[in-house]
Amino acid sequence: MIYLKTGIGIEPRGNDLLIASLEGNFSGGTFTHFARIADYATRPADEVRREIHRFFREKGIGRDNIVLGIPRGEVLLREIDLPAEVKDDLHQVIAYQVQSYAPTDEESYYFDHLPLDDATRARKITVMLVMVRKSVVDGYLRLLAGFELHPAAVIPASMGLANLFLAGTKGADHKTCLLADCGTRSLEILALRGGKLVHSREAPMGNGRNRGDLFVDEVSEALSRMRLGPEDTIDRIVLTGESSAALREEIRARIPDSELLEESLRISAALETRGHLREAAATLGLAYTGSSGNPAIRVNLLPPEIRRRRMRWAHIPAAVLGGVILLLLAALALRPIVQNRILASALDREIEALREPVGRVQALTREAEELERKAGAMEALLSSRNRNLEILQQLTLSLPSDTFLTSYSNRDGTIQLVGLSGSSSELIPLLERSPLLRDVAQKGTIYRDTQTGKDRFTFEAKLEDAP
């Protein structure tokens, strides 16, 4: 198989250092290699360096496109609103904001930001400020430099995981999703809406709480932070990480619609790495961020002056390869151009001969289309009648007394019902018995509304006599 670009993800996780490689190609990418370097920070540096060097040499992968993932506990996230007038000086204004968190030079930060603009708030700019203490990043860079590893980018590890999820699962960038990274010592919930990260929070395991209760509490916290509207729903809840399978079993009764990331991930895996998908999901996300030319979440906490120096020569091989490819494409393009010129005159003569009969056929076609349009309009006029009042009357009589609707819509025979109920599990059988509705189905996830204590539901059905 031909690989076009290799990304290397490196993630410090507890006492271990995780390394994953993703080889990019026209079909997406392949998780090719994985290593877990135990006790990397406490063992002799020469010993760790030899182990890392042996891994890269035996696997035949380079070290030019490395992305380092900072643990979530070292990262400070702040959502801030700024006047729209500061757009041209946004970086400088954000730098002033960062200074408020760094009262001394010893506590200075490296920072970047993510745009979270809301189109309904034209007078404001909303950004997610991403900050890490300078001493933390410099410490990781010095340690990796001793292992002859030089990252091209530094990002929070969970943002790499978000990039992998958004690119590797179909339709995720257009939905509202909760992504849970279930480690052995902590649980992090990421909220993604429309391809943007809108919430991230890490909670430690332990303190007498089991994983299931902790997960449910963190999901509730994420939902309150996201400020969902009355018609908004969580489309997907996806679990990954070393403890994801065990957590899914614990919450199956309370959240039956949860899924594992590897079940829908479109990125393929080599035979030797397939069993490490859960363990290496965040590290693989870092590798994807490095191999992708345009990841959904673009952050780099590496100091700009170091970033420029390291990347100065990185584009030269790509530029040379691009030039060679362009020359080959130009050479291949000359042949069909010559052939097309030879055939052009012959085609022109045939077209001229067919012009008159084709014109007659087109005129007849237009007449037939006009007649078909008129017939369709007549048929629609004769068959249409408003059934909404009849449906609403039926719902009023059949729904339980502890159930009420917040939204009702009928679009071309597709009925959508949104509301709150104390007995949501009984609603679908009740609706299916209605002579006016068919194909009743749940849309999205049913979850408990913290204000009313009722289940918030979204159902969809077809009008019985609709096409």
C-alpha positions in Angstrom: 0.0 0.0 0.0 1.2 3.5 -0.8 1.1 6.0 2.1 1.2 9.7 1.4 1.8 11.1 4.9 2.7 9.7 8.3 1.6 11.3 11.6 3.1 10.3 14.9 1.2 10.9 18.2 3.0 10.9 21.5 1.1 11.1 24.7 2.4 11.0 28.3 -0.1 9.0 30.3 0.7 8.6 34.0 4.1 6.9 34.2 4.0 5.6 30.6 4.7 7.2 27.2 2.4 6.1 24.4 3.5 6.3 20.7 1.1 5.7 17.8 1.6 6.1 14.0 -1.1 6.7 11.4 -0.3 6.4 7.7 -2.5 8.6 5.5 -3.5 7.7 2.0 -6.3 8.3 -0.5 -8.7 6.0 1.4 -8.3 7.7 4.8 -5.6 6.3 7.1 -4.3 3.1 8.8 -3.2 2.7 12.4 0.1 0.9 11.7 2.2 0.9 14.8 1.9 1.3 18.6 4.3 1.3 21.5 3.9 1.9 25.3 7.2 2.9 27.0 6.8 2.1 30.7 8.2 4.3 33.4 9.8 6.6 30.8 10.3 9.5 33.2 12.1 7.5 36.0 14.2 5.1 33.9 17.7 6.1 32.7 17.3 8.4 29.7 19.8 6.4 27.6 17.8 3.2 28.2 14.5 4.9 27.1 16.2 6.6 24.2 17.5 3.2 22.9 14.0 1.6 23.2 12.4 4.5 21.3 15.1 4.5 18.7 14.7 0.7 18.2 10.9 1.2 17.8 11.2 3.8 15.0 14.0 1.9 13.3 12.3 -1.5 13.3 9.0 0.0 12.2 10.6 2.0 9.5 8.8 5.3 10.4 10.3 8.8 10.5 10.3 11.4 13.2 9.4 14.5 11.2 5.7 14.9 11.9 5.2 14.4 15.7 2.3 15.8 17.7 2.7 15.8 21.5 -0.5 15.5 23.6 -0.6 17.3 26.9 -2.6 15.6 29.6 -6.0 17.3 30.3 -5.1 18.0 33.9 -2.4 20.3 32.8 -4.6 22.3 30.4 -6.7 25.4 31.3 -9.8 26.0 29.2 -11.8 29.2 29.3 -14.7 30.3 27.1 -14.6 34.1 26.7 -16.8 36.6 24.9 -15.2 39.6 23.2 -16.6 42.6 21.3 -16.7 42.1 17.5 -14.6 45.2 17.1 -11.4 43.5 18.3 -11.5 40.9 15.5 -8.5 42.5 13.7 -6.4 42.5 16.9 -7.8 39.3 18.3 -4.5 37.6 19.1 -3.2 40.7 21.1 -6.5 41.0 23.0 -6.4 37.3 23.9 -2.8 37.8 25.1 -4.0 40.4 27.5 -6.6 38.0 28.8 -3.9 35.4 29.3 -1.9 37.8 31.4 -4.7 38.0 33.9 -4.0 34.3 34.7 -0.3 34.8 35.0 0.6 37.2 37.8 4.3 36.4 37.6 6.8 35.5 34.9 7.3 32.1 36.6 3.6 31.3 36.0 3.5 32.4 32.3 1.5 30.4 29.8 1.7 29.2 26.3 -1.8 29.6 24.7 -3.9 29.4 21.6 -7.6 29.7 20.9 -10.5 28.0 19.1 -13.3 30.1 17.5 -16.8 29.4 18.9 -18.7 32.1 17.0 -22.4 32.2 17.3 -24.1 33.5 14.2 -27.0 34.8 16.3 -24.7 37.1 18.2 -23.2 39.3 15.6 -21.9 41.8 18.1 -19.6 39.3 19.9 -16.8 37.0 19.2 -16.8 33.8 21.3 -13.5 31.8 21.6 -12.3 28.9 23.7 -9.0 29.9 25.3 -6.5 27.0 25.6 -3.7 27.6 28.1 -0.8 25.5 29.5 1.9 26.6 31.9 5.1 27.4 30.1 7.1 25.3 32.6 4.9 22.2 31.8 5.4 22.4 28.0 9.2 23.2 28.3 9.6 20.3 30.6 8.0 17.9 28.1 10.0 19.4 25.3 13.3 18.9 27.2 12.5 15.4 28.1 11.5 14.4 24.6 14.6 16.2 23.2 16.7 13.8 25.3 14.9 11.0 23.5 15.7 12.6 20.1 12.0 13.4 19.6 11.1 17.0 18.4 7.3 17.7 18.2 6.0 19.8 15.3 2.9 20.7 17.4 1.8 20.5 21.0 -2.0 20.2 21.8 -4.2 18.8 24.6 -4.4 15.1 24.1 -8.2 15.1 24.2 -8.4 17.6 21.3 -6.5 15.0 19.2 -9.2 12.5 20.2 -11.9 14.9 19.2 -10.2 15.3 15.8 -10.1 11.5 15.3 -13.8 11.2 16.2 -15.0 14.0 13.9 -13.0 12.8 10.9 -13.2 9.0 11.5 -17.0 8.7 12.1 -19.6 9.5 9.5 -21.6 12.6 10.0 -20.2 13.5 13.4 -19.2 17.0 12.3 -22.9 17.9 11.8 -24.3 16.5 15.0 -24.3 17.1 18.8 -22.3 14.4 20.4 -20.8 13.5 23.8 -17.4 11.8 23.6 -16.1 10.1 26.8 -12.4 9.2 27.3 -12.6 6.4 29.9 -9.2 5.9 31.4 -8.2 3.8 34.4 -7.8 6.8 36.7 -10.0 9.5 35.2 -13.0 10.2 33.0 -13.1 13.1 30.5 -16.3 14.2 28.8 -16.0 16.2 25.5 -19.1 17.9 24.1 -19.0 18.5 20.3 -21.6 20.5 18.5 -21.4 21.1 14.7 -17.7 20.0 14.6 -16.6 22.4 17.4 -15.5 21.6 20.9 -17.9 23.4 23.3 -17.1 21.6 26.6 -14.3 19.5 28.1 -14.0 18.4 31.7 -11.9 15.7 33.4 -13.0 14.0 36.7 -10.8 11.6 38.7 -12.0 8.1 39.5 -12.3 6.9 43.1 -13.7 8.6 46.2 -16.1 5.8 46.6 -18.0 6.4 43.4 -18.4 3.8 40.7 -17.7 4.6 37.1 -21.4 4.5 36.1 -22.5 7.1 38.6 -19.5 9.3 37.8 -20.3 9.1 34.1 -24.0 10.0 34.6 -23.1 13.0 36.8 -20.5 14.3 34.2 -23.0 13.9 31.4 -25.5 16.0 33.3 -22.9 18.6 33.9 -22.0 18.7 30.2 -25.6 19.1 29.2 -26.1 22.0 31.6 -23.0 23.7 30.2 -24.1 23.2 26.6 -27.4 25.1 27.2 -29.5 22.9 24.9 -32.7 24.4 23.5 -36.1 22.8 23.8 -35.8 21.1 20.5 -32.1 20.2 20.8 -31.1 16.6 21.4 -27.9 14.6 22.0 -27.5 12.6 18.8 -24.7 10.3 19.9 -22.9 9.2 23.1 -19.6 7.6 22.3 -17.1 5.9 24.7 -13.5 5.1 24.2 -10.4 4.5 26.3 -9.1 1.6 28.3 -12.2 1.3 30.6 -14.8 2.1 27.9 -16.2 -1.5 27.5 -16.6 -2.0 31.3 -18.3 1.4 31.6 -20.7 0.7 28.8 -21.9 -2.4 30.6 -22.4 -0.4 33.8 -24.5 2.3 32.1 -26.4 0.1 29.6 -29.6 0.1 31.7 -29.6 3.9 32.1 -28.1 5.0 28.8 -28.8 2.1 26.3 -27.9 4.1 23.2 -24.2 4.5 24.1 -21.6 3.1 21.6 -17.9 2.4 21.4 -15.7 4.5 19.2 -14.1 1.5 17.5 -17.5 0.2 16.3 -17.9 3.2 14.0 -14.4 4.3 13.3 -13.6 4.4 9.6 -9.9 4.4 10.1 -8.5 0.9 9.5 -6.0 -0.8 11.7 -3.1 -3.2 11.0 -3.4 -6.7 12.6 -0.8 -5.9 15.2 -2.5 -2.7 16.3 -6.2 -3.7 16.2 -6.2 -4.7 19.8 -4.8 -1.4 21.0 -7.6 0.8 19.5 -9.2 1.6 22.9 -6.0 2.0 24.7 -4.4 4.3 22.0 -7.5 6.2 20.9 -6.2 9.6 22.1 -2.7 9.0 20.9 -4.0 7.9 17.5 -6.0 11.1 17.4 -2.7 13.1 17.9 -1.2 11.1 15.0 -4.3 11.9 12.9 -3.9 15.6 13.7 -0.3 15.5 12.5 -1.2 13.7 9.3 -4.3 15.7 8.4 -3.8 18.9 6.5 -7.0 20.4 7.9 -8.1 18.9 11.3 -11.4 20.1 12.7 -9.9 21.5 15.9 -6.7 23.4 15.1 -4.6 24.3 18.1 -0.8 24.5 18.6 0.7 25.4 22.0 4.2 25.2 20.7 6.0 28.6 20.9 5.8 30.3 17.5 9.5 30.9 17.3 10.3 27.2 17.8 7.4 26.2 15.5 8.8 28.2 12.6 12.4 27.0 13.1 11.4 23.4 13.2 9.0 23.7 10.2 11.2 25.8 8.0 12.4 22.9 5.9 9.5 20.6 6.4 7.6 21.7 3.3 10.6 21.4 0.9 10.2 17.6 0.3 6.4 18.1 -0.2 7.1 21.0 -2.6 9.5 18.9 -4.6 7.1 16.0 -4.8 4.3 18.3 -5.7 6.4 19.7 -8.6 7.2 16.3 -9.9 3.5 15.3 -9.7 2.5 18.5 -11.6 5.0 17.8 -14.3 3.7 14.2 -14.7 0.1 15.5 -14.8 1.0 18.1 -17.4 2.7 15.4 -19.6 -0.4 13.2 -19.3 -2.7 16.1 -20.1 -1.0 16.8 -23.5 -2.0 13.5 -25.0 -5.8 13.9 -24.6 -5.6 17.5 -25.7 -4.1 16.5 -29.0 -6.7 13.7 -29.4 -9.5 16.1 -28.6 -8.5 18.6 -31.2 -8.5 15.9 -33.9 -12.0 14.7 -32.9 -13.4 18.2 -32.3 -14.0 19.0 -36.0 -15.7 15.7 -36.7 -18.0 16.1 -33.7 -18.9 19.6 -34.8 -20.1 18.3 -38.1 -22.2 15.6 -36.6 -23.7 18.1 -34.1 -24.7 20.5 -36.9 -26.4 17.6 -38.8 -28.4 16.7 -35.7 -29.3 20.2 -34.6 -32.7 20.4 -36.3 -34.1 16.9 -35.2 -32.9 17.5 -31.7 -34.7 20.9 -31.6 -38.0 19.2 -32.4 -37.5 16.6 -29.7 -36.6 19.3 -27.1 -39.8 21.2 -28.0 -41.9 18.1 -27.5 -40.1 17.3 -24.2 -40.9 20.8 -22.9 -44.6 20.4 -23.8 -44.7 17.0 -22.1 -43.1 18.4 -18.9 -45.6 21.3 -18.8 -48.5 19.0 -19.1 -47.0 16.7 -16.4 -46.5 19.7 -14.1 -50.2 20.8 -14.5 -51.4 17.3 -13.9 -49.3 17.1 -10.7 -50.6 20.4 -9.4 -54.2 19.3 -10.1 -53.6 16.0 -8.3 -52.0 17.7 -5.3 -54.9 20.1 -5.0 -57.5 17.4 -5.1 -55.8 15.1 -2.6 -54.6 17.6 0.0 -56.4 18.2 3.2 -55.3 19.4 6.6 -55.0 16.6 9.1 -53.2 18.5 11.8 -56.3 19.3 13.9 -57.4 15.7 13.7 -53.9 14.5 14.8 -53.7 16.9 17.7 -57.2 15.9 18.9 -56.1 12.2 18.8 -52.9 13.0 20.8 -54.8 14.9 23.4 -57.1 11.9 24.0 -54.4 9.2 24.0 -51.3 10.7 25.8 -51.0 10.3 29.6 -51.9 13.2 31.9 -48.2 13.6 32.9 -47.1 14.1 29.3 -47.1 17.4 27.4 -45.7 18.5 24.1 -43.3 21.4 23.6 -43.1 21.1 19.8 -45.2 19.6 17.0 -44.4 19.7 13.3 -45.9 18.1 10.1 -43.6 18.2 7.1 -44.9 16.4 4.1 -46.5 13.7 6.2 -43.6 13.3 8.6 -44.7 14.1 12.2 -42.2 15.2 14.8 -43.2 15.3 18.5 -41.0 16.9 21.2 -42.0 17.1 24.9 -41.6 15.9 28.5 -43.1 12.9 30.2 -43.0 11.0 33.4 -43.6 7.7 31.5 -41.7 8.0 28.2 -41.3 4.3 27.8 -45.1 3.9 27.4 -45.5 6.5 24.7 -44.4 4.6 21.6 -46.9 1.8 22.1 -49.7 4.4 22.7 -48.8 6.3 19.6 -48.6 3.1 17.5 -52.2 2.3 18.4 -53.3 5.6 16.8 -55.2 5.1 13.5 -53.5 8.3 12.2 -49.8 7.4 12.8 -47.4 4.7 11.7 -43.7 3.9 11.9 -43.3 5.6 15.3 -39.6 5.9 16.2 -37.4 7.5 18.8 -35.1 10.3 17.5 -32.0 11.0 19.5 -31.5 10.1 23.2 -34.1 10.3 25.9 -32.7 12.0 28.9 -34.1 13.4 32.2 -34.8 17.2 32.4 -33.1 18.5 35.6 -35.7 21.2 36.1 -39.0 19.2 35.7 -37.7 15.8 36.6 -39.4 14.4 33.5 -37.9 12.6 30.5 -37.3 14.8 27.5 -38.2 12.9 24.3 -38.2 13.4 20.6 -40.4 11.0 18.5 -41.0 10.8 14.7 -43.8 9.2 12.9 -45.5 9.0 9.5 -49.0 10.1 8.7 -51.0 7.0 8.0 -52.2 8.0 4.5 -49.0 9.9 3.6 -46.8 8.5 0.8 
